[in-house]
Amino acid sequence: MARIEPDVQTVKEIQAAGGDTVKKCYQCATCTSVCPLATEEVPFPRKQMLLGQWGFKEKLLSDPALWLCHQCGDCTLYCPRGARPGDVLGALRNMAVRELTEFKFLWTFYNKPWGLPILIALSLITVWLSLSIFAGGVPGFPTLPYLPHMSAEEVHILFLKLSPRVVAVDAVFLPLAAFVVLMVAIGINRMWNGLVENAGIPAAYRLGFWALVTTYLGAALREILAHSRFLECGANRWRFNGHRMLLWSFIILAFVTAVVFIAADVFGFHTPWPLYNPIKILANIGAILLLYGVISVIVNRSRAAAEGKLASSYQDWFLIYLILAVGLTGVLTELLRIAGSTIYPGMYALHLASVFMLFLSVPYSKFAHLVYRTTAYVFDLYSRDVRARMAALEAASAPASTEAAEEASSGEGEGSSEEAQA
């Protein structure tokens, strides 16, 4: 018999990450009974609370239930011991984000209060350097000269005579985008391998990347776009509307950014564009949805926290207020430009710094839920299909086995009768 010892260090990590109530759970199963999202195949959060109490880190971090949980608060509301299972699973997701990515010091910057000034300084300095080198600087800020071995004209020729502002933005955000995509890909790969191994899916049922994307990703995205699981929550159902508005605003603004990038960098149609331009109108709609969504989240989260329905950690508020900063600086930049204000370039630089910080946060903050929860949705659909196919195969083989056993039994019976007669 194997002796199992609790991993005390992991338990302390869970408590430090925001799951300080994990030891209060006494496994009454109330949480799983009232959870509107738990299923027979993937029950939670009772199992995860038990694993957390013992510190089974590997099993926890490769459990899809961490991401299928939406922290709707029903389990916390009805827990008779005040163990707050939803908050514990939130802490586990925070730990999973750290373990899944590279360059963990960046995760530390995003998840510790003392990292905030470092991130602000990093973002401002990066944008300032780019604007100084490629765009002649920002009025009111110290300016660096162009690269010493290149004139302004040579810089323009090097970048195919694009406007200096486009060059400055590209110089910051194209490398940043490549870095973020790489970090996210590494995280998804690690997460998927852990999910498959933990679920014990046989090799014969494992699919390649493109087969998974073409078969299951569409259904997962439809569910995410509809935010249907948020609608099933009870205690904190208010999260549905604000989160959905934020999701759609990000989709709209990402589309607008892609169109502007192609139009400016490929075809030379540089911004700013007139207010009646369809893309400009769409961008303003996205900005309004973003501000509405994030303000709704701030108001309702504050109310829920005051009522004890939802715990709010530094990680939660950091991302919320960072999104608010992106929205406010973006809207103010447009208004100041229209008004012809001299501080417009400075506000534009602050907006770029805010966007830089938000974009870099994707693999390292709560923003990572966007990609990891999508991965968990895909795995949930895939694993259900695998279980159904395995069950069908067992059912199909069962009658044949039963008939063979009956024939053998019958034959033995006949032989015994013949021997008895003889």
C-alpha positions in Angstrom: 0.0 0.0 0.0 1.4 3.4 -1.0 1.8 6.1 1.6 0.6 9.5 0.4 1.9 12.6 2.0 0.4 16.0 1.4 2.5 18.6 -0.4 2.5 21.3 2.2 4.3 23.8 -0.1 1.7 23.5 -2.8 -1.1 24.0 -0.2 0.7 27.2 1.0 1.0 28.4 -2.7 -2.8 27.9 -3.1 -3.5 29.9 0.0 -1.1 32.6 -1.0 -2.6 32.9 -4.4 -6.1 33.6 -3.0 -7.3 30.2 -1.9 -6.7 30.7 1.8 -10.0 29.0 2.7 -9.2 25.7 1.0 -8.6 23.9 4.3 -12.1 24.7 5.5 -13.7 22.3 3.1 -15.0 19.1 4.8 -16.2 17.4 1.6 -20.0 17.7 2.1 -20.4 18.0 -1.7 -22.9 20.9 -1.4 -20.8 22.9 -3.9 -20.9 20.3 -6.7 -24.6 19.7 -6.0 -25.5 23.4 -6.5 -23.1 24.2 -9.3 -25.1 24.8 -12.5 -22.0 24.1 -14.7 -20.8 20.8 -13.2 -21.6 17.6 -15.1 -21.5 13.9 -14.3 -18.4 13.6 -16.5 -16.7 16.7 -15.1 -17.9 17.3 -11.6 -16.5 20.3 -9.7 -15.5 21.9 -7.4 -15.5 19.3 -4.6 -12.8 17.1 -6.3 -10.6 20.1 -6.8 -11.0 21.2 -3.2 -9.8 17.8 -2.0 -6.9 17.8 -4.4 -6.0 21.3 -3.2 -6.1 20.2 0.5 -3.5 17.5 -0.3 -1.5 19.7 -2.7 -1.8 17.5 -5.8 -0.4 20.2 -8.0 0.1 18.2 -11.3 -3.4 16.8 -11.2 -4.9 20.2 -10.4 -3.1 22.1 -13.1 -4.1 19.5 -15.8 -7.7 19.5 -14.8 -10.2 21.0 -17.4 -12.6 21.8 -14.5 -10.4 24.7 -13.5 -11.4 26.5 -16.7 -14.9 25.2 -17.1 -15.6 26.8 -13.8 -16.8 30.4 -14.4 -16.6 31.5 -10.7 -20.3 32.3 -10.8 -20.5 32.1 -7.0 -23.3 29.6 -6.4 -20.9 27.2 -4.6 -19.5 30.0 -2.4 -23.0 31.2 -1.6 -24.3 27.8 -0.4 -21.1 26.4 1.2 -21.9 25.7 4.9 -18.3 26.1 6.0 -17.3 29.3 4.2 -14.7 27.4 2.2 -15.4 29.6 -0.9 -14.7 27.0 -3.5 -15.1 29.4 -6.4 -12.4 31.6 -5.0 -10.1 28.6 -4.5 -10.6 27.6 -8.2 -9.8 31.1 -9.2 -6.5 30.9 -7.3 -5.7 27.6 -9.0 -6.3 29.2 -12.4 -3.9 32.0 -11.4 -1.3 29.4 -10.5 -2.0 27.5 -13.8 -1.3 30.6 -15.8 2.1 31.0 -14.2 3.0 27.3 -14.7 2.0 27.2 -18.4 4.1 30.1 -19.7 7.7 31.0 -20.1 9.5 34.1 -18.6 7.7 33.7 -15.2 9.2 37.0 -14.0 6.7 38.8 -16.2 3.9 36.8 -14.5 5.2 38.1 -11.2 5.2 41.7 -12.4 1.5 41.3 -13.5 0.3 39.6 -10.3 2.1 41.4 -7.5 1.3 45.0 -6.6 5.0 46.0 -6.5 5.3 45.0 -10.2 2.9 47.7 -11.4 5.4 50.6 -11.4 7.8 48.3 -13.3 5.2 47.6 -16.0 4.3 51.2 -16.3 7.9 52.2 -16.7 8.6 49.4 -19.2 5.6 50.4 -21.3 6.3 54.2 -21.3 10.0 53.8 -22.0 9.3 51.4 -24.9 6.8 53.7 -26.5 8.9 56.8 -25.9 12.0 55.2 -27.5 10.1 54.1 -30.5 8.4 57.5 -31.0 11.7 59.3 -30.5 13.6 57.1 -33.0 11.0 56.7 -35.7 8.6 59.6 -35.3 10.7 62.6 -34.1 9.5 62.4 -30.5 6.4 63.4 -28.5 5.8 67.1 -27.8 6.5 67.9 -24.2 8.7 64.9 -23.7 12.5 64.6 -24.1 13.4 63.4 -27.6 16.1 61.2 -28.8 17.7 61.9 -32.2 17.2 59.5 -35.1 19.6 56.6 -35.4 23.1 58.3 -35.6 24.1 56.5 -38.8 20.8 57.1 -40.6 19.1 60.3 -41.7 15.3 60.8 -41.5 15.1 60.2 -45.2 17.0 57.0 -45.0 14.7 55.8 -42.2 11.7 56.5 -44.5 13.3 54.6 -47.4 14.1 51.7 -45.1 10.5 51.4 -44.1 9.1 51.8 -47.6 8.3 55.5 -47.1 5.6 54.8 -44.5 4.5 57.6 -42.3 6.8 57.9 -39.2 3.8 57.3 -36.8 3.0 53.9 -38.5 6.7 53.0 -38.4 6.8 53.8 -34.7 3.7 51.8 -33.9 4.9 48.8 -36.0 8.3 48.9 -34.4 6.7 48.3 -31.0 3.7 46.1 -31.7 4.8 43.7 -34.4 7.6 42.2 -32.2 5.3 42.3 -29.2 2.6 40.5 -31.2 5.1 37.8 -32.3 6.3 37.4 -28.7 2.7 37.1 -27.3 1.6 34.6 -29.9 4.7 32.4 -29.2 4.1 32.5 -25.4 0.4 31.7 -25.9 1.3 28.8 -28.2 3.7 27.3 -25.7 1.1 27.6 -22.9 -1.7 26.0 -25.0 0.6 23.1 -26.0 1.6 22.4 -22.4 -2.0 22.7 -21.2 -3.3 20.3 -23.9 -0.7 17.7 -23.3 -1.5 17.8 -19.6 -5.2 17.5 -20.2 -4.8 14.5 -22.5 -2.5 12.7 -20.2 -4.5 13.4 -17.1 -7.7 12.1 -18.8 -6.0 8.9 -20.0 -7.2 9.2 -23.6 -5.9 6.2 -25.6 -3.5 6.9 -28.3 -5.9 5.6 -30.9 -8.4 8.4 -30.1 -5.9 11.3 -30.1 -6.3 13.8 -32.9 -3.8 16.2 -34.6 -4.0 19.9 -34.2 -5.9 20.7 -37.4 -8.3 17.9 -36.9 -9.2 19.3 -33.4 -9.5 22.9 -34.8 -11.8 21.9 -37.7 -13.9 19.5 -35.6 -14.4 21.2 -32.2 -13.1 24.8 -32.3 -16.1 26.2 -34.1 -18.6 24.8 -31.6 -16.4 26.1 -28.7 -16.3 29.6 -30.1 -20.0 29.7 -30.7 -20.6 28.9 -27.0 -18.0 31.4 -25.9 -19.5 34.2 -28.1 -22.9 33.5 -26.7 -21.6 33.4 -23.2 -24.2 30.7 -22.5 -22.6 29.3 -19.5 -22.5 32.6 -17.7 -26.3 32.6 -18.1 -26.6 29.5 -16.0 -24.9 31.2 -13.0 -27.1 32.3 -10.1 -25.3 34.3 -7.4 -23.3 36.4 -9.8 -25.3 36.3 -13.0 -24.6 40.1 -13.4 -21.2 39.1 -14.9 -22.9 37.9 -18.1 -23.7 41.3 -19.7 -20.4 43.1 -18.8 -18.2 40.2 -19.8 -20.1 39.7 -23.1 -19.8 43.4 -23.9 -16.0 43.3 -23.2 -15.6 40.2 -25.4 -17.4 41.7 -28.4 -15.6 45.0 -28.0 -12.2 43.2 -28.1 -13.3 41.4 -31.2 -14.5 44.6 -32.9 -11.3 46.5 -32.0 -9.1 43.6 -33.1 -10.8 43.6 -36.5 -10.4 47.4 -36.8 -6.7 47.2 -35.9 -6.1 44.5 -38.5 -7.9 46.6 -41.2 -6.0 49.8 -40.3 -2.7 47.9 -40.3 -3.3 46.4 -43.7 -4.7 49.7 -45.2 -1.8 51.8 -43.9 1.2 49.5 -44.2 0.2 47.7 -47.4 -1.9 50.2 -49.3 -0.7 53.5 -47.9 -4.1 54.7 -46.6 -2.8 56.3 -43.4 -4.8 57.5 -40.4 -6.5 59.5 -39.1 -9.5 58.7 -41.2 -12.7 60.9 -41.2 -15.4 60.2 -38.6 -17.8 59.0 -41.2 -15.5 56.3 -42.4 -17.2 52.9 -41.8 -14.1 51.5 -40.0 -13.9 54.6 -37.9 -17.6 54.2 -36.9 -17.0 50.6 -36.1 -14.0 51.5 -33.9 -16.1 54.0 -32.0 -18.8 51.4 -31.4 -16.1 49.1 -30.1 -14.8 51.8 -27.8 -18.3 52.5 -26.4 -18.9 48.8 -25.8 -15.5 48.5 -24.0 -16.2 51.4 -21.7 -19.8 50.2 -21.0 -18.6 46.7 -20.3 -15.7 47.5 -18.0 -17.7 50.1 -16.0 -20.5 47.6 -15.6 -18.0 45.1 -14.3 -16.5 47.6 -11.9 -19.9 48.6 -10.4 -21.3 45.1 -10.1 -18.1 43.5 -8.9 -17.8 46.2 -6.1 -21.4 45.5 -5.1 -20.9 41.7 -5.1 -17.7 42.0 -3.1 -19.4 44.2 -0.5 -22.2 41.5 -0.2 -19.6 38.7 0.1 -20.8 37.0 -3.1 -17.4 37.4 -4.9 -13.9 37.9 -3.7 -11.8 40.4 -5.7 -8.1 40.0 -5.8 -5.4 42.3 -7.0 -5.2 40.3 -10.2 -8.9 40.9 -10.9 -8.8 44.7 -10.3 -5.5 45.1 -12.1 -6.9 43.8 -15.4 -10.2 45.6 -15.0 -8.6 49.0 -14.5 -6.0 48.4 -17.2 -8.8 47.8 -19.7 -10.5 51.0 -18.4 -7.2 52.9 -19.0 -7.0 51.6 -22.6 -10.6 52.7 -23.3 -10.3 56.1 -21.7 -7.0 57.1 -23.2 -8.2 55.9 -26.6 -11.4 58.0 -26.5 -9.5 61.0 -25.1 -6.9 60.8 -27.8 -9.6 61.0 -30.5 -11.5 63.9 -28.8 -8.2 65.9 -28.3 -7.2 65.3 -31.9 -10.6 66.5 -33.1 -10.4 69.6 -30.8 -6.9 70.3 -32.1 -5.4 70.2 -28.6 -1.6 70.4 -28.3 -1.6 67.6 -25.7 -3.1 65.1 -28.2 0.3 63.5 -29.0 1.0 63.0 -25.3 -2.3 61.3 -24.7 -1.7 59.2 -27.8 1.6 58.0 -26.3 -0.2 57.1 -23.0 -2.8 55.2 -25.0 0.0 53.2 -26.8 1.6 52.5 -23.5 -1.7 51.2 -22.0 -2.3 49.0 -25.1 1.3 47.7 -24.8 0.8 46.7 -21.2 -2.6 45.1 -22.0 -1.2 43.2 -25.0 1.8 41.9 -23.1 -0.6 40.8 -20.3 -2.3 38.1 -22.4 0.0 35.2 -21.4 0.7 36.5 -17.9 -2.5 37.9 -16.3 -6.1 36.9 -15.9 -6.5 37.9 -19.6 -5.0 34.4 -20.3 -8.4 33.0 -19.4 -9.4 34.0 -23.0 -7.1 31.4 -24.5 -7.0 28.7 -21.8 -10.7 28.6 -21.3 -11.2 28.3 -25.0 -8.7 25.4 -25.0 -10.7 23.8 -22.1 -13.9 24.1 -24.1 -12.4 22.4 -27.1 -11.0 19.6 -24.8 -14.4 19.2 -23.1 -16.2 18.7 -26.5 -13.4 16.4 -27.7 -13.3 14.2 -24.5 -17.1 13.9 -24.5 -16.8 12.6 -28.1 -14.1 10.2 -27.1 -16.0 8.8 -24.1 -19.1 8.4 -26.3 -17.2 6.4 -29.0 -15.5 4.2 -26.4 -18.8 3.5 -24.7 -20.4 2.6 -28.1 -17.5 0.3 -28.9 -17.9 -1.5 -25.6 -21.6 -1.8 -26.1 -21.1 -3.2 -29.6 -18.6 -5.8 -28.4 -20.6 -6.8 -25.3 -23.4 -8.8 -27.0 -20.8 -10.9 -29.0 -19.0 -11.7 -25.8 -22.2 -12.6 -24.0 -23.3 -14.9 -26.8 -20.0 -16.6 -26.8 -20.1 -17.1 -23.1 -23.7 -18.5 -23.3 -22.7 -20.9 -26.1 -19.7 -22.1 -24.1 -21.8 -22.5 -21.0 -24.5 -24.4 -23.0 -21.9 -26.7 -24.5 -20.4 -27.5 -21.2 -23.9 -28.2 -19.9 -24.7 -30.6 -22.7 -21.4 -32.4 -22.3 -22.1 -32.9 -18.6 -25.6 -34.3 -19.4 -24.2 -36.8 -21.9 -21.6 -37.9 -19.4 -24.2 -38.4 -16.7 -26.4 -40.5 -19.1 -23.4 -42.6 -20.0 
